């Protein structure tokens, strides 16, 4: 994948900090001509290199690890990616072939796991790991070259990820329609949302802001890590003591290398998604980082292919 220029990386990071920031605001923060920023930013979005989309959170997230018959892994990955309730779907190394995250409601979980997944062609074995809490989600992954001051100028009060995706306020029909628009295009203007839903622009603005402020919809700027010079991605399955779980999760979440950190059930207590520049950097991260002092065991899987990220099918795949 072509690595982005410094300016392009700055634009991408600005969108990660504030997905709905105007080109004028981003240009002002970067001290670049607005026309240049608007042109390059629009090209990144139109090409699919970057996508700004919303994702609906659900109260019962679960990780699904799948082992497939030889030659069927791609079929299983594609089947999982086509599901509306999966947020990410990865093909990985190790004892399993595929790892996916399903976001669903409690009354749908049993049907999804017991009735729907077994019907996937080639599937031989499934492990499920309910997520107990999040320390970091993709929304908080912002590795690009912006200063602390620039980030604060874009988002004076950063939105905080909820540790647990609990029950959400009741949504009206209009809220549901606006959420659908945001999940398709997180940068849709209030005018476009109003026209699509059939409400006034003031109503579209008010209800959109409510959806975002209550974390009912998460907006995320999605980009492949390789485009930011981080082509090596690994999933770390981590064992630690119960007394160290919270501290370790918080320490991992604070590191720029981590894209995602969650506490899970099962043999391992934490799953972390890490992106680095090369294998040596991954070795250094897993063997000599200060955070490893609280680790009893690590099992590492390399990500071979991301078919879906943040609810979006990977462009051109």
N, C-alpha and C positions, 0 to 999 in steps of 0.2 A: 504493500500500500504506500502511495505517495505521502511523504511526511509534510505536514503543513509548515508554512513560513512562520516566522515569529509573530507578525501581525495577525495572521490567520489564527494562530494559537491563542493570541490575546483576545480576539473576537469570540472564539469558542469559549474561552474561560469566562468572559463577560456574560455570555448567554447561560453558562452553567450557574453563575452567581445570581443573575436575574434574567430568567428566560424571556420575559416580556419587555425588557429594556429597549427603548427606541434606539435607532441607529445614531440619532443626534446625541443621546445621552452617552452611549458607548464611545462615540468619537470624542466627546468632551473629556471623558475620563482617560482615554488613551492619548489625548492630545494629537489626534490625527484628523485629517480633513474628513468632514462628514460624507462627502461624495465617495471617497475611497472606502471608508468603512461600510457604507451602505452597499456599494457594488460588490465588495468581497464577501460581506456577510450574506447578501442575497444569493450569490453564486454558491456559497457553501450549503445553504438551505435547499436551493433548487436542485443541486447535484445529488443531494441525499447524504453527503459526507457528514453533515450535521442535521439532526432532526430535533425539533422542540415539540414534545408531545406530553399530554397529561396521562396519568394512570390512576385508575380508581383503586383505592386501598380497600382491603377486606379484612375482617377480624380473625380469620383462620388461615394464616399462611403456612405452607408446608413445603419442604424440600423433597423432591422425588429423585432417587438415584436408580437408574435402570441398566440392567445387563441384557444384551441382545444376542441373538444367534449370529454366527459369522455372516457378514455381508448385509445385515439388516439394520445396522446402527443409523444410517442416514435416513432410512424410512421412518424409524422411531422418532428421531430428532425432528423430522419434518412434521410428523403427526402431532407431536407435543407443541411445536411452534405454532401450528394452526389453531390451537385451542385459545379461546378468548380469555381464559383465566390464567394463562401462564405469563409471567413477567419476564423471565429469561429462560433460555434453553441452550445448553452448551454440550458439545461433544468433547469428551475428556479422555485423558490417559488413566491407567490404573485398572482396578478390578471391575469397574463399571464403565459403560460406554457413554452415558448421557446423564446430565444433571439438570433439573428444571425446578423452578419455583412456581408453585400454584398459589394464587390468591383467591380465596373463595369464602363463602359463608358456612357456618357450622352445619346447617341443614343440607348443604350440598357436598360436604367433604366425603361422607361415606360413599355416596353414589359415584363420585369422581374416582376414588381410589379402588373401590371394590367392583364396580360395574364397567366403567369406561376404560381405564388404563389397561386392564387385562385383554382388551380387544385389539390392542396395537400389534400389528404384524411383526413377528420375530421376537417379541418380548419374552425373556426367559425368567427374569427375576427382578423384583422391585423392593427397594428399601425406602421407607418414608421417615422423615425427620421433622416433626412439628417444630416451628420456630417459637421460642419462648419470648424473645425480645430482640429488638434491633439496637445495635450500637452505632451503626452507620449504614446508610443506603446510598444508592447511586446519586441522589440529589446533592449529597455532601462531598462528592468526589470532584475536586476542582484543582487539578495538578498544574495548570498552565501558568505562564509567566506574568502574573499580576501581583502588584505589591499589596500589602495590607491596607494601605490608604486607598488604593484603587478599588479594592473589594468593598470597603466600607462606603465609598462614594456610590457604588452601584446598588448596594443593599445595606442601608444603615443598620437595620435590625434583621439579621439573617433568620430565615425561617428554620425552625428547629424540627428535626424529624421526631415523630412520636416513637417512644421505645416499644410500645405495643399498639398494633392497629386494632383499636377497640370498636365498639359500636358507634356509628356516626349519626349526627342529627338527621331527622327525617327530611327527605328531599321532596320538593314539589315536582310536578311534571316539567315545569320550566327549568328547574335545577337539573333534572335528568337530561334535558335536551342540551343545555349549555355544557354540561359535563361531557356529553358525547362530542360536541364541537371541539372542546379543549383537548380531548384525547386524540382527535384527528389532527389538530393544528393548535399547539399551545400558544402561538403568537397571533392567532386570529384577532382582528381588531374588534372593539366593542360594537362598532357599526356593523361589521360582518356578522357578529354573533346575534345582534338584535334582528338583523334581516333574516337570518337563517331560522331563528326561533320564533319570530313574530311578536317581539316585544319592543318597548322603547329602548333607546340606547342607554338611558339612565338606569333602567331596570337591568339591562344586560351587564352594565358596569357593576352595579351593587351586588347582584347575585354571583357574578364571577369572582369578585373579591371575597365574598363570603365562602365560596367553595374552596378557594385557595387558603384563606386564613384559618379555616377549620380543618385543614389537611384532608378534606374529603376528596380532593383531587390534588395530586402532586404533579407539578410541571418539572420536566427534566430535559436538559440539552444533551442529546445522545450523540456520541462520537466514538469511533473505534480507538482504543488506546494506542494502536500502532501509528495512527495519524499524528499523535502527540509525541512520538519517539519512544513509546513504551510497548514494544511488540511482544514481550514475554509476559504471559498472564498465567497465574497459578491459583489453584484453590487449596487452601491450607486447612486441614482437618486437625483441630488442636484439642489435646487433653490437658486439663488443669484441675486443681483442687477446687471444691466448692467455695472455699474461703477466698480464692484468688480470682474467681470467675468475673466478677464485676470489675475489679481493678484492671485485669488483663484486657477485657473487652474495651474498656475506655481508653487504655493505652494504645491498643491497636487502632481504634477509630481515629485517634489523633494523628496517626502517621500518614504522610502524603502517598505512600505506596498502596494503601488499602482503598479499595473501591466500595467494599461491602463487608460488614462484620455483623454476625448474628449469633445469639445463643440458641443452641438447639438441643433436642433430646437425643438419646442414643449413647453409643460408646464414646463419642467426642462431644465436648461441651461448646465448642466455638467453630464456626466456619468463617474463614476470611478469604476474600477475593483480592489478590495482589497483582499489580502491574509494575513491571520494571523494564529497564533498557536491554538487559541481556541475562544469560544464565549465571554469569559471575555475580551480577547484582542480586539475583534471586538467592544464590548460595549465601552471599554475605547477609542478606536480610533474614534468612531462616537460621543462620548459624551463629551470628555474632551481634544481632540487635539486642538492645537492653531489655526489650519486652520478653525475650526468650527465657529470662530468669524464672519466670512464673510458669513455664511450660513443662509438662511431664512427657509429652510425646507429640510429634507432628507427622502427619501423613500428607504428602504433597501430590496433587494431580495437576498436570499441565492442561491448559485449555487449548484444544486443537482447532475448534471452530465455534463461533457464536452465531447460532441461527436466529436468535432473538435476544434483544436487550431492551429493558425498560418498556416492554410491551410492543416493541417495534421489530418486525422482521428485518433482518440485516439486508440493506440494499445491495442489489446485484448478485445475490446468492441464491 
